[in-house]
Amino acid sequence: MAPGLVRVALRRTLRDVKYVEAVRPRRARGLVRDVYRQVERDFGMLAPPIALHSPAPDVLAAAWLMLRESLVAAGNSTRADREVVAAAVSAANACPYCVEVHAMAISALGAPDTAAALEANAPGEIADVRTRELAAWARGAGALPAGVSAVAAAEFTAVATAFHYLNRVVEVFLGGSPLPDRVPAAARGTAKAVLGRLIRPGAAPPAGTALKLLPPVATDGPGWAPPGSTLAEAFARAAEAVEDAGAGVLPPRVRDLVRRELKAWDGRPPGLGRSWIDEPVAELPLSERPAAKLALLVAKAAYRVDDAAVAAVRRDRADGRGLVELVSWAAHAAAEELGRRVSLRPSGEDAFRGPG
């Protein structure tokens, strides 16, 4: 398939977003239009995992800010290494859509064997020792490779945090592959190769360009980010936007419950039963339980979100914006908690400051 046809097919996948209606590019106005233009310019295509946020413009900007400034923009680390982190986190979170996208990018950057190992969820088969160690760290199974600078470690942590967020949102709203079902089986290999070239970076765009999409905030960025850095500012602005959105759709008791459950969580997939949801939400009023259940599902097991869980919430929150804001808040709460836990530095390195 030609690159132009792949771009058209990917734009059409916005029609396949579940539960909400994404804004079509030709109808985008204001902040949505500004984000769409940046995404197509800097990422190479209008990525559906970002565009699905479009019913909630501020949350859309927050999602793009995290992705762009962690993965796409120029930094101390290489794009190839950051793509490895993105794919490894996505594999650990069982998000096949994101694994496929970022394995394509790794292959297009010249490491098809690494891409194949990550797509097969077999990071131990990566031949290059340093890359294998980086993938293990991203999965929470080891330390950063020796020689990684504190600045590069912050960039890797930013990517990991962004993908703990995006994996959860994608699991709720998108299917299992970035290629639409309408692409014929005989053309999928070619389409994947073209898609990999579309998202393969040329010269990295300058850091910080996306900051203007959201207003400055008074709070500091996460503890893993260098104070005053673009990463600190980007993730602080994104967090403020998502928190404001969550406050509009989730009662304080629900948000407090989800945060408490996340702090006590070991990060492993919960069991197949429902007690891990039913028991904590029993303390809430009946009217707040459907939203709390959906938020906990998104945070801990987004792959288990189903039509019934969404329908229970949509009875009281019929608009797509409210659903995007709820899912975004829960995914971000989990991503922030998991981002705080990673081993930030190789031995001998000083942290910028304690966890925040």
N, C-alpha and C positions, 0 to 999 in steps of 0.2 A: 504494500500500500504506500502511496506517496505521502510525504509529511503533511501536505495540506489536507488530505482525506483523513488522516489520523487526527489532526486537530479538530476537524469538523465532527468526527465520531466522538471524540472526547467531550466536546461541548454538548453534544446530544445526550451524553450520559447524565447530564443534569436532570433530564426528565425521569431518570431511574432512581433518583434519590428517594429514599423511603420516608414516609410520614410527614414530610414538609415539601413545599414547592420552592426550589431554589430560583433566585432571580436570573432570568435569561440575560446574556450579555447585552443584547440590543435594548433591553428595558432598564438596564442599570443606570441609576442616577446618584448624584451626591457621593457619599462615602463609599457606597457599594461600587460605583463606577471607578472611583479612585483606586480602590483595592484591586479590582479586576485588572485594571491597566498595569499596575505594578506586578501582579502575579504573572501575567502573560509576558511582560518585558523581562523580568528577572528570573522566572522559573522555566520559561519556555513554552508554557501552556497554561490554560485556566484549569488548575488542579481541582477536581471535584471535592477532595477532602477540605479544601478551603472554601470553595463556592457554596457548599451545602450550608455554611453558616449565614448566608446572605439574608435570610429573613430577620436576622438580628444584626444590624450593621456594625455596632460597636464590638460585638463578639467576633464578627468576621474580621475586623481590623486587628483584634487581639490575636486571633489564630494565625493570621498572616505575619504579624509582627514577630511572634515566637518562631515560626518556621523560617522566615527570611533571615532574621538576624542570627539565628543559631546555625542553620545549614547552608544558606545560599550566599550570604555576604562574605566579603573578604575577611580573613582572620589570620591567626597565628598558625593554625593547623590546616591541613590540606582538605579539600572537598572530598577526596577519596576516603580519607580516614573518617570524616564525619558521616559519609554515606554508610560506612561499615557499622558505625554506632547506630544509625537510624534503622538499618536492616536487622541488626542483632536484637535491638530492643523490640522491634516489631515481631520478630520470630518468637521471642520470649513471651510476648503478649498474645501470641496466636492470632495475629492480624494478617491474613494472607494477602489482602489488597496492598498494604504498605510494604510487606516483604517483597512482593513482585515488582512494585515500582522501583524500590531502591536497589534491588538486585539488578534490575535493568540498568540503572545508573552506574553501578559498580562495574558491570560488564562493559558498558560503553566507555568507561574510564580506563579500560585495559586489564581488568582482572576477572575474566569470566569464570575461572576456577573458584575464586573466592565467592563470587555471586552464586554459583551453583551450590556451594556448601551451605551458604546462608539460606538460600531458598529451600534446600532440603532439610533445614533445621539441624544441620550437622556442623556447627562451628568448629568442633574439634578436628575436622578434616581440612581446615584451612592450612595450606602449606607454609605460608610465611609466619614465622613465630611471633613477630611483633603484632601483625594483624590478628592472629589467633588470640593473643593476650588481650588486645583491645576489644574484640568481640566478646570474650569471656567477661571482661570488666563491665561492658554494657549490659550483660545479662545478670550482673550481680554475683558472678562466680569467680572473681579474682581481682587483683590490683591492676592499676594502670601500668603499661609497659614502662620500663626504666627509661629515663631521659625525657619524659613528657614534661614540658614546662607547666608552671602554674596557670599561665594564660591559656595554653592549649587544653589543660584539664578543665578549666571553666567552660571552654567552648564545647568540649565533649559532653559535659554535664548539661549544658543548655540543650544540646541536641537530644540527649536522653530524656530530659524533662519534656521537651516539645513533643516527642514521639510517644511517651506515656500518655500524654494528652490526646494527640491525634489518633492513636490506635483505638482508643475508647470511643471517640466520636465516630470514626469510620465504621467500627463494628456495629454501631446502632443504625447509621443512616445509609450505608453503602453495601454493595455485594462483596463477593470474594475476589474480584479481579478488577483491575483498572480498565481492561478492555471490555467493551459492551458485548452482550451475548450475540448481537447481530453481526459481529465480525466473524466470517466463516472460519471453521476450524483450519482449513488449508492456508488461510491468510494470517493466522494468529502469530506464527513465528516471525513473519516479516513485519507485522504490525508492532510486535514487541521490540524488534530491532530498531524500527523507526522511532518508537516512543522513547527508547533509551537514548537515541541521538538527540531527540528534542529536549530532553532534560539534562543532557550532558552539558556541563558549564563550559563557557569560553572563559574570558576574563571575568573574575568574580566582581559583582557590583560593589560599590563602596558601602561600608557598614553605616547604619544609622539613617538611611534614606526613608525608611518606613516609620520612623519615630513621629513624624509630623501627622500621621493618621490618627493618633490619639493624644490627648492633652497631657502635659507634664503632671506628675503627682508628687506629693510631699513625702511619701514613704520610700524607704530604701528598697533596693532590689534584693533578691535571694542571697543567702549567706555564701553560696558558692561563687558568686560573681564578683569581680574586682570592683570595689567601690568607685562610683563615678563613671564606670565604663558604659559603653553602648549596650552591652548585654544586661547590665544591672538596670539601666533605664528602660530598655525594651520589655523586660520581664516584669518590672514594676508597673509600667503602664498597662500591659496586658492583664496583669493580675487585678488591678483596680477595675478595669472594664468588666472582667468576668465576675468579680465579686459584686459589683453594682447590679449586674444583670441577675445574678443568683438571688440577691436580696429582694428583687422584685417579684420573683416567682416561687421562692421557697421560704417558709416561715423560719424564724430564728431557731426554734426547737429542732427542726429538721436539719438545718445546716450544722448545728452543734452536735447532733447525734452522728451525722456522717463523719465529721472531723474526729470525734472521739473513737468511732469504730476504726477509722483509718490509722490512728495512732497505735491502736492495739493490734493491728493486722500485721501478720508476718510476711505479707506480700505474695503468699502462695495462693493458687486458685482455691476458692472455697469448695466444700463438699457438694455432692449432688443434691442433698436435701435442702429444705427451705428454712431450717431453724436459725441459720446464721442471719437471715433477714427477719423472720417472723418474731424472734425473741426480742431484739432491740427495738423494733418499731412498736411493740406492744405498749410501750410507755407513752406513746403519742395519742392524741385524739384521733378518732376514726377518720375524720376528714383529712388529716395530714398523712395518713399511712400510705396511700398509693404513691404520692410524690416521694416519700422517704424510701419506699421499696425500689422505685425506679432509680433514684439517686444512688442507693447502695449497689444495685446491680451494675450500673454504669461504672462506679468507682472500683468494684472488686471483680466483676465478671461480666464485662460488657457484651461478650459473645453470647450471653444467656438472655439478653433483652429480647423480648418477643412482642408480638402484636397485642397480646393481652395486657402486658405491663404498660405499654404505651397507651392503649385504649382506656385503661383505668385512670390515667392522668388526664387524658384529653377530654374526659367528661367535664372536668372543671377548667381545663386550659385548652380551648379549642383552636387557638391560633398557633401557627408554626413558630412564630417568634418565641413564645413562651416555652415551647418544647425544646427548641435549640438552646435557649438560655439555661434551662434546667440541666440538660445533658452536658452542656459546656461547663457549668459550674461544678458538677460532680466529677467530670473527667479532670478538670483542673485541680480540684482538691486532692485527688489521688496523685496526679503528676507532681504537684508541689511536695507532697509527703514523700514520695519515692525519690524525687530529686534531692531532698535533704539527706537521704540515707546513703548515697553513693560514696565510695572511697574517693575523695577528691584529689589526692596527691600521691605520687609514688613516694616511697620512704625517703626522708631527708628534706622534703619540700615543706615550706611553711604555708599554711592556709591564709587566705586573705583575712578571714575572721571566722568566728564560730558559726555554727548553723543558725540560720535565721528563719 
